Structures are given as structure tokens and as C-alpha cells.
Amino acid sequence: GTRLAVEFILELLAAGQSENDILANYPGLTREDILACLSYASYLAHEYKAFPIPA
């Protein structure tokens, strides 16, 4: 129950915040939570492929 969206955590990481920075700023978050966000993002990247539409 941290109520932080996966997207938000991924945006923090993409912006260059380290895992330690995120954990310090959001004490309710655990390392496992961050890893779960990355795992979910990896799943989506593999599950949903974009295909170009011919013009």
C-alpha cells in the first residue's frame, strides 16, 4: 500500500534517480517494489509489440 503508480517509479528511474534516492524519498517503498516495477515494465515491453502500419 504505498499508492505510488508503477509509471511514477519508472519515470523517477528514467529521470536518473538512483534506487537509493527513491527509497530515501519514499520510505514506504522497498527495493523489492522497485524491482517489481522494472519486472512489470519488462513484461509489457515483451508482451506488447508495436507494428508499423503501411501508408
PDB file with SEQRES, HELIX, SHEET and CRYST1 records, atoms N, CA, C and O in Angstrom:
SEQRES   1 A   55  GLY THR ARG LEU ALA VAL GLU PHE ILE LEU GLU LEU LEU          
SEQRES   2 A   55  ALA ALA GLY GLN SER GLU ASN ASP ILE LEU ALA ASN TYR          
SEQRES   3 A   55  PRO GLY LEU THR ARG GLU ASP ILE LEU ALA CYS LEU SER          
SEQRES   4 A   55  TYR ALA SER TYR LEU ALA HIS GLU TYR LYS ALA PHE PRO          
SEQRES   5 A   55  ILE PRO ALA                                                  
HELIX    1 AA1 VAL A    6  ALA A   14  1                                   9    
HELIX    2 AA2 GLU A   19  ASN A   25  1                                   7    
HELIX    3 AA3 ARG A   31  GLU A   47  1                                  17    
CRYST1    1.000    1.000    1.000  90.00  90.00  90.00 P 1           1          
ATOM      1  N   GLY A   1       0.705  -1.193   0.000  1.00  0.00           N  
ATOM      2  CA  GLY A   1       0.000   0.000   0.000  1.00  0.00           C  
ATOM      3  C   GLY A   1       0.765   1.295   0.000  1.00  0.00           C  
ATOM      4  O   GLY A   1       0.522   2.130   0.871  1.00  0.00           O  
ATOM      5  N   THR A   2       1.683   1.516  -0.933  1.00  0.00           N  
ATOM      6  CA  THR A   2       2.350   2.823  -0.989  1.00  0.00           C  
ATOM      7  C   THR A   2       1.573   3.827  -1.823  1.00  0.00           C  
ATOM      8  O   THR A   2       1.768   5.035  -1.687  1.00  0.00           O  
ATOM      9  N   ARG A   3       0.702   3.340  -2.677  1.00  0.00           N  
ATOM     10  CA  ARG A   3      -0.116   4.187  -3.546  1.00  0.00           C  
ATOM     11  C   ARG A   3       0.713   5.004  -4.531  1.00  0.00           C  
ATOM     12  O   ARG A   3       0.306   6.091  -4.939  1.00  0.00           O  
ATOM     13  N   LEU A   4       1.855   4.487  -4.905  1.00  0.00           N  
ATOM     14  CA  LEU A   4       2.663   5.103  -5.954  1.00  0.00           C  
ATOM     15  C   LEU A   4       2.492   4.253  -7.204  1.00  0.00           C  
ATOM     16  O   LEU A   4       2.619   3.030  -7.154  1.00  0.00           O  
ATOM     17  N   ALA A   5       2.205   4.900  -8.316  1.00  0.00           N  
ATOM     18  CA  ALA A   5       1.987   4.174  -9.561  1.00  0.00           C  
ATOM     19  C   ALA A   5       3.306   3.639 -10.113  1.00  0.00           C  
ATOM     20  O   ALA A   5       4.360   4.254  -9.952  1.00  0.00           O  
ATOM     21  N   VAL A   6       3.225   2.491 -10.759  1.00  0.00           N  
ATOM     22  CA  VAL A   6       4.394   1.914 -11.422  1.00  0.00           C  
ATOM     23  C   VAL A   6       4.995   2.941 -12.372  1.00  0.00           C  
ATOM     24  O   VAL A   6       6.212   3.120 -12.417  1.00  0.00           O  
ATOM     25  N   GLU A   7       4.140   3.610 -13.127  1.00  0.00           N  
ATOM     26  CA  GLU A   7       4.597   4.618 -14.085  1.00  0.00           C  
ATOM     27  C   GLU A   7       5.432   5.696 -13.389  1.00  0.00           C  
ATOM     28  O   GLU A   7       6.453   6.131 -13.920  1.00  0.00           O  
ATOM     29  N   PHE A   8       5.001   6.122 -12.214  1.00  0.00           N  
ATOM     30  CA  PHE A   8       5.716   7.158 -11.474  1.00  0.00           C  
ATOM     31  C   PHE A   8       7.116   6.687 -11.086  1.00  0.00           C  
ATOM     32  O   PHE A   8       8.087   7.428 -11.238  1.00  0.00           O  
ATOM     33  N   ILE A   9       7.217   5.467 -10.591  1.00  0.00           N  
ATOM     34  CA  ILE A   9       8.521   4.922 -10.201  1.00  0.00           C  
ATOM     35  C   ILE A   9       9.426   4.806 -11.419  1.00  0.00           C  
ATOM     36  O   ILE A   9      10.610   5.137 -11.345  1.00  0.00           O  
ATOM     37  N   LEU A  10       8.885   4.342 -12.535  1.00  0.00           N  
ATOM     38  CA  LEU A  10       9.683   4.225 -13.755  1.00  0.00           C  
ATOM     39  C   LEU A  10      10.148   5.591 -14.245  1.00  0.00           C  
ATOM     40  O   LEU A  10      11.268   5.725 -14.738  1.00  0.00           O  
ATOM     41  N   GLU A  11       9.297   6.602 -14.114  1.00  0.00           N  
ATOM     42  CA  GLU A  11       9.687   7.959 -14.506  1.00  0.00           C  
ATOM     43  C   GLU A  11      10.824   8.477 -13.631  1.00  0.00           C  
ATOM     44  O   GLU A  11      11.732   9.145 -14.126  1.00  0.00           O  
ATOM     45  N   LEU A  12      10.781   8.176 -12.340  1.00  0.00           N  
ATOM     46  CA  LEU A  12      11.873   8.583 -11.451  1.00  0.00           C  
ATOM     47  C   LEU A  12      13.187   7.941 -11.889  1.00  0.00           C  
ATOM     48  O   LEU A  12      14.220   8.606 -11.956  1.00  0.00           O  
ATOM     49  N   LEU A  13      13.138   6.654 -12.182  1.00  0.00           N  
ATOM     50  CA  LEU A  13      14.337   5.954 -12.634  1.00  0.00           C  
ATOM     51  C   LEU A  13      14.824   6.505 -13.969  1.00  0.00           C  
ATOM     52  O   LEU A  13      16.025   6.696 -14.162  1.00  0.00           O  
ATOM     53  N   ALA A  14      13.902   6.760 -14.885  1.00  0.00           N  
ATOM     54  CA  ALA A  14      14.267   7.299 -16.197  1.00  0.00           C  
ATOM     55  C   ALA A  14      14.867   8.695 -16.084  1.00  0.00           C  
ATOM     56  O   ALA A  14      15.686   9.091 -16.913  1.00  0.00           O  
ATOM     57  N   ALA A  15      14.461   9.435 -15.064  1.00  0.00           N  
ATOM     58  CA  ALA A  15      14.984  10.787 -14.856  1.00  0.00           C  
ATOM     59  C   ALA A  15      16.360  10.769 -14.197  1.00  0.00           C  
ATOM     60  O   ALA A  15      16.973  11.818 -14.001  1.00  0.00           O  
ATOM     61  N   GLY A  16      16.840   9.581 -13.858  1.00  0.00           N  
ATOM     62  CA  GLY A  16      18.182   9.473 -13.311  1.00  0.00           C  
ATOM     63  C   GLY A  16      18.273   9.296 -11.812  1.00  0.00           C  
ATOM     64  O   GLY A  16      19.371   9.243 -11.259  1.00  0.00           O  
ATOM     65  N   GLN A  17      17.132   9.203 -11.147  1.00  0.00           N  
ATOM     66  CA  GLN A  17      17.190   8.981  -9.701  1.00  0.00           C  
ATOM     67  C   GLN A  17      17.656   7.549  -9.434  1.00  0.00           C  
ATOM     68  O   GLN A  17      17.236   6.607 -10.105  1.00  0.00           O  
ATOM     69  N   SER A  18      18.515   7.414  -8.459  1.00  0.00           N  
ATOM     70  CA  SER A  18      19.004   6.087  -8.103  1.00  0.00           C  
ATOM     71  C   SER A  18      17.981   5.372  -7.222  1.00  0.00           C  
ATOM     72  O   SER A  18      17.066   5.978  -6.664  1.00  0.00           O  
ATOM     73  N   GLU A  19      18.172   4.093  -7.124  1.00  0.00           N  
ATOM     74  CA  GLU A  19      17.315   3.301  -6.237  1.00  0.00           C  
ATOM     75  C   GLU A  19      17.392   3.851  -4.814  1.00  0.00           C  
ATOM     76  O   GLU A  19      16.371   3.973  -4.138  1.00  0.00           O  
ATOM     77  N   ASN A  20      18.596   4.181  -4.361  1.00  0.00           N  
ATOM     78  CA  ASN A  20      18.770   4.715  -3.003  1.00  0.00           C  
ATOM     79  C   ASN A  20      18.052   6.046  -2.821  1.00  0.00           C  
ATOM     80  O   ASN A  20      17.461   6.292  -1.769  1.00  0.00           O  
ATOM     81  N   ASP A  21      18.098   6.916  -3.846  1.00  0.00           N  
ATOM     82  CA  ASP A  21      17.389   8.199  -3.775  1.00  0.00           C  
ATOM     83  C   ASP A  21      15.890   7.973  -3.613  1.00  0.00           C  
ATOM     84  O   ASP A  21      15.240   8.600  -2.776  1.00  0.00           O  
ATOM     85  N   ILE A  22      15.362   7.081  -4.416  1.00  0.00           N  
ATOM     86  CA  ILE A  22      13.923   6.812  -4.388  1.00  0.00           C  
ATOM     87  C   ILE A  22      13.519   6.243  -3.032  1.00  0.00           C  
ATOM     88  O   ILE A  22      12.516   6.658  -2.452  1.00  0.00           O  
ATOM     89  N   LEU A  23      14.300   5.295  -2.532  1.00  0.00           N  
ATOM     90  CA  LEU A  23      13.989   4.693  -1.236  1.00  0.00           C  
ATOM     91  C   LEU A  23      14.070   5.719  -0.111  1.00  0.00           C  
ATOM     92  O   LEU A  23      13.294   5.655   0.843  1.00  0.00           O  
ATOM     93  N   ALA A  24      15.002   6.662  -0.214  1.00  0.00           N  
ATOM     94  CA  ALA A  24      15.128   7.703   0.815  1.00  0.00           C  
ATOM     95  C   ALA A  24      13.951   8.670   0.773  1.00  0.00           C  
ATOM     96  O   ALA A  24      13.481   9.127   1.814  1.00  0.00           O  
ATOM     97  N   ASN A  25      13.477   8.980  -0.430  1.00  0.00           N  
ATOM     98  CA  ASN A  25      12.376   9.934  -0.587  1.00  0.00           C  
ATOM     99  C   ASN A  25      11.004   9.314  -0.334  1.00  0.00           C  
ATOM    100  O   ASN A  25      10.052  10.032  -0.028  1.00  0.00           O  
ATOM    101  N   TYR A  26      10.893   8.013  -0.456  1.00  0.00           N  
ATOM    102  CA  TYR A  26       9.615   7.315  -0.272  1.00  0.00           C  
ATOM    103  C   TYR A  26       9.848   6.136   0.680  1.00  0.00           C  
ATOM    104  O   TYR A  26       9.994   4.998   0.235  1.00  0.00           O  
ATOM    105  N   PRO A  27       9.881   6.410   1.988  1.00  0.00           N  
ATOM    106  CA  PRO A  27      10.240   5.384   2.974  1.00  0.00           C  
ATOM    107  C   PRO A  27       9.331   4.157   2.982  1.00  0.00           C  
ATOM    108  O   PRO A  27       9.751   3.093   3.436  1.00  0.00           O  
ATOM    109  N   GLY A  28       8.119   4.274   2.499  1.00  0.00           N  
ATOM    110  CA  GLY A  28       7.219   3.127   2.458  1.00  0.00           C  
ATOM    111  C   GLY A  28       7.543   2.159   1.336  1.00  0.00           C  
ATOM    112  O   GLY A  28       6.994   1.059   1.277  1.00  0.00           O  
ATOM    113  N   LEU A  29       8.430   2.568   0.451  1.00  0.00           N  
ATOM    114  CA  LEU A  29       8.806   1.764  -0.709  1.00  0.00           C  
ATOM    115  C   LEU A  29       9.977   0.856  -0.345  1.00  0.00           C  
ATOM    116  O   LEU A  29      10.830   1.224   0.463  1.00  0.00           O  
ATOM    117  N   THR A  30      10.011  -0.320  -0.939  1.00  0.00           N  
ATOM    118  CA  THR A  30      11.128  -1.241  -0.708  1.00  0.00           C  
ATOM    119  C   THR A  30      11.866  -1.494  -2.015  1.00  0.00           C  
ATOM    120  O   THR A  30      11.370  -1.187  -3.099  1.00  0.00           O  
ATOM    121  N   ARG A  31      13.045  -2.052  -1.891  1.00  0.00           N  
ATOM    122  CA  ARG A  31      13.820  -2.420  -3.082  1.00  0.00           C  
ATOM    123  C   ARG A  31      13.018  -3.410  -3.937  1.00  0.00           C  
ATOM    124  O   ARG A  31      13.044  -3.346  -5.166  1.00  0.00           O  
ATOM    125  N   GLU A  32      12.319  -4.305  -3.281  1.00  0.00           N  
ATOM    126  CA  GLU A  32      11.504  -5.290  -3.995  1.00  0.00           C  
ATOM    127  C   GLU A  32      10.398  -4.613  -4.794  1.00  0.00           C  
ATOM    128  O   GLU A  32      10.043  -5.081  -5.876  1.00  0.00           O  
ATOM    129  N   ASP A  33       9.848  -3.514  -4.275  1.00  0.00           N  
ATOM    130  CA  ASP A  33       8.824  -2.761  -5.010  1.00  0.00           C  
ATOM    131  C   ASP A  33       9.401  -2.196  -6.305  1.00  0.00           C  
ATOM    132  O   ASP A  33       8.768  -2.268  -7.358  1.00  0.00           O  
ATOM    133  N   ILE A  34      10.607  -1.635  -6.221  1.00  0.00           N  
ATOM    134  CA  ILE A  34      11.250  -1.064  -7.407  1.00  0.00           C  
ATOM    135  C   ILE A  34      11.548  -2.162  -8.419  1.00  0.00           C  
ATOM    136  O   ILE A  34      11.324  -1.985  -9.616  1.00  0.00           O  
ATOM    137  N   LEU A  35      12.051  -3.290  -7.944  1.00  0.00           N  
ATOM    138  CA  LEU A  35      12.328  -4.409  -8.845  1.00  0.00           C  
ATOM    139  C   LEU A  35      11.048  -4.934  -9.486  1.00  0.00           C  
ATOM    140  O   LEU A  35      11.059  -5.342 -10.647  1.00  0.00           O  
ATOM    141  N   ALA A  36       9.954  -4.927  -8.746  1.00  0.00           N  
ATOM    142  CA  ALA A  36       8.670  -5.360  -9.304  1.00  0.00           C  
ATOM    143  C   ALA A  36       8.222  -4.414 -10.412  1.00  0.00           C  
ATOM    144  O   ALA A  36       7.661  -4.860 -11.412  1.00  0.00           O  
ATOM    145  N   CYS A  37       8.461  -3.118 -10.248  1.00  0.00           N  
ATOM    146  CA  CYS A  37       8.131  -2.141 -11.292  1.00  0.00           C  
ATOM    147  C   CYS A  37       8.933  -2.423 -12.555  1.00  0.00           C  
ATOM    148  O   CYS A  37       8.393  -2.400 -13.661  1.00  0.00           O  
ATOM    149  N   LEU A  38      10.221  -2.687 -12.386  1.00  0.00           N  
ATOM    150  CA  LEU A  38      11.074  -2.991 -13.537  1.00  0.00           C  
ATOM    151  C   LEU A  38      10.660  -4.301 -14.200  1.00  0.00           C  
ATOM    152  O   LEU A  38      10.680  -4.417 -15.425  1.00  0.00           O  
ATOM    153  N   SER A  39      10.291  -5.267 -13.400  1.00  0.00           N  
ATOM    154  CA  SER A  39       9.837  -6.546 -13.934  1.00  0.00           C  
ATOM    155  C   SER A  39       8.557  -6.372 -14.745  1.00  0.00           C  
ATOM    156  O   SER A  39       8.409  -6.956 -15.818  1.00  0.00           O  
ATOM    157  N   TYR A  40       7.639  -5.568 -14.228  1.00  0.00           N  
ATOM    158  CA  TYR A  40       6.383  -5.308 -14.931  1.00  0.00           C  
ATOM    159  C   TYR A  40       6.641  -4.576 -16.246  1.00  0.00           C  
ATOM    160  O   TYR A  40       6.033  -4.900 -17.265  1.00  0.00           O  
ATOM    161  N   ALA A  41       7.538  -3.592 -16.227  1.00  0.00           N  
ATOM    162  CA  ALA A  41       7.880  -2.857 -17.450  1.00  0.00           C  
ATOM    163  C   ALA A  41       8.502  -3.795 -18.478  1.00  0.00           C  
ATOM    164  O   ALA A  41       8.214  -3.689 -19.670  1.00  0.00           O  
ATOM    165  N   SER A  42       9.341  -4.699 -18.031  1.00  0.00           N  
ATOM    166  CA  SER A  42       9.953  -5.674 -18.927  1.00  0.00           C  
ATOM    167  C   SER A  42       8.894  -6.586 -19.540  1.00  0.00           C  
ATOM    168  O   SER A  42       8.929  -6.872 -20.737  1.00  0.00           O  
ATOM    169  N   TYR A  43       7.969  -7.034 -18.726  1.00  0.00           N  
ATOM    170  CA  TYR A  43       6.871  -7.869 -19.215  1.00  0.00           C  
ATOM    171  C   TYR A  43       6.085  -7.143 -20.304  1.00  0.00           C  
ATOM    172  O   TYR A  43       5.800  -7.717 -21.356  1.00  0.00           O  
ATOM    173  N   LEU A  44       5.733  -5.876 -20.052  1.00  0.00           N  
ATOM    174  CA  LEU A  44       4.965  -5.114 -21.032  1.00  0.00           C  
ATOM    175  C   LEU A  44       5.742  -4.912 -22.320  1.00  0.00           C  
ATOM    176  O   LEU A  44       5.170  -4.976 -23.409  1.00  0.00           O  
ATOM    177  N   ALA A  45       7.034  -4.669 -22.206  1.00  0.00           N  
ATOM    178  CA  ALA A  45       7.864  -4.459 -23.393  1.00  0.00           C  
ATOM    179  C   ALA A  45       7.910  -5.715 -24.258  1.00  0.00           C  
ATOM    180  O   ALA A  45       7.972  -5.627 -25.485  1.00  0.00           O  
ATOM    181  N   HIS A  46       7.879  -6.864 -23.628  1.00  0.00           N  
ATOM    182  CA  HIS A  46       7.901  -8.116 -24.384  1.00  0.00           C  
ATOM    183  C   HIS A  46       6.512  -8.535 -24.850  1.00  0.00           C  
ATOM    184  O   HIS A  46       6.367  -9.144 -25.910  1.00  0.00           O  
ATOM    185  N   GLU A  47       5.508  -8.214 -24.073  1.00  0.00           N  
ATOM    186  CA  GLU A  47       4.143  -8.654 -24.362  1.00  0.00           C  
ATOM    187  C   GLU A  47       3.478  -7.835 -25.458  1.00  0.00           C  
ATOM    188  O   GLU A  47       2.774  -8.383 -26.307  1.00  0.00           O  
ATOM    189  N   TYR A  48       3.697  -6.541 -25.441  1.00  0.00           N  
ATOM    190  CA  TYR A  48       3.014  -5.650 -26.366  1.00  0.00           C  
ATOM    191  C   TYR A  48       3.999  -5.090 -27.366  1.00  0.00           C  
ATOM    192  O   TYR A  48       4.799  -4.210 -27.046  1.00  0.00           O  
ATOM    193  N   LYS A  49       3.937  -5.596 -28.558  1.00  0.00           N  
ATOM    194  CA  LYS A  49       4.826  -5.154 -29.630  1.00  0.00           C  
ATOM    195  C   LYS A  49       4.064  -4.199 -30.542  1.00  0.00           C  
ATOM    196  O   LYS A  49       2.888  -4.410 -30.838  1.00  0.00           O  
ATOM    197  N   ALA A  50       4.733  -3.170 -30.973  1.00  0.00           N  
ATOM    198  CA  ALA A  50       4.141  -2.222 -31.922  1.00  0.00           C  
ATOM    199  C   ALA A  50       4.589  -2.608 -33.325  1.00  0.00           C  
ATOM    200  O   ALA A  50       5.761  -2.907 -33.556  1.00  0.00           O  
ATOM    201  N   PHE A  51       3.664  -2.597 -34.235  1.00  0.00           N  
ATOM    202  CA  PHE A  51       3.970  -2.909 -35.622  1.00  0.00           C  
ATOM    203  C   PHE A  51       3.618  -1.708 -36.484  1.00  0.00           C  
ATOM    204  O   PHE A  51       2.555  -1.113 -36.308  1.00  0.00           O  
ATOM    205  N   PRO A  52       4.497  -1.341 -37.415  1.00  0.00           N  
ATOM    206  CA  PRO A  52       4.200  -0.194 -38.279  1.00  0.00           C  
ATOM    207  C   PRO A  52       3.015  -0.500 -39.201  1.00  0.00           C  
ATOM    208  O   PRO A  52       2.835  -1.629 -39.655  1.00  0.00           O  
ATOM    209  N   ILE A  53       2.232   0.517 -39.459  1.00  0.00           N  
ATOM    210  CA  ILE A  53       1.105   0.397 -40.381  1.00  0.00           C  
ATOM    211  C   ILE A  53       1.548   0.967 -41.724  1.00  0.00           C  
ATOM    212  O   ILE A  53       1.986   2.115 -41.797  1.00  0.00           O  
ATOM    213  N   PRO A  54       1.437   0.175 -42.782  1.00  0.00           N  
ATOM    214  CA  PRO A  54       1.859   0.681 -44.094  1.00  0.00           C  
ATOM    215  C   PRO A  54       1.028   1.895 -44.504  1.00  0.00           C  
ATOM    216  O   PRO A  54      -0.173   1.961 -44.241  1.00  0.00           O  
ATOM    217  N   ALA A  55       1.687   2.846 -45.148  1.00  0.00           N  
ATOM    218  CA  ALA A  55       0.995   4.068 -45.579  1.00  0.00           C  
ATOM    219  C   ALA A  55       0.200   3.838 -46.836  1.00  0.00           C  
ATOM    220  O   ALA A  55      -0.443   4.761 -47.337  1.00  0.00           O  
TER     221      ALA A  55                                                      
END                                                                             
